[in-house]
């Protein structure tokens, strides 16, 4: 059984794992929840910058740089029935579903290229 932790608390471990799998990574993007000490620790422990996408206050609708990439990816994934809700009990099963679904999306885009 996996221990439940908050995103903010598990972020550094995730960044370190990503850096090990992709040594050429130099930047991570996150929203304002991840500001503060985590930025310094990320730089010291992974040698990568943690860039915070900040929301502009009182300007109406405005696209936040880089955030649309994540929002669009989640939108694509939600089109798959098993990804529309939290059906899976195992995080590994959810991870594999994401991999297979993203492969399906990429193949579909390549087929229509």
Secondary structure, DSSP 8 states (H G I E B T S, - for coil): ------HHHHHHHHHHHHHHH-TT--EEEE-GGG-SHHHHHHHHHHS-EEEE----TTSSS---TTHHHHHHHHHHHHTSGGGTTT--S-HHHHHHHHHHHHHHHHHHHHHT-
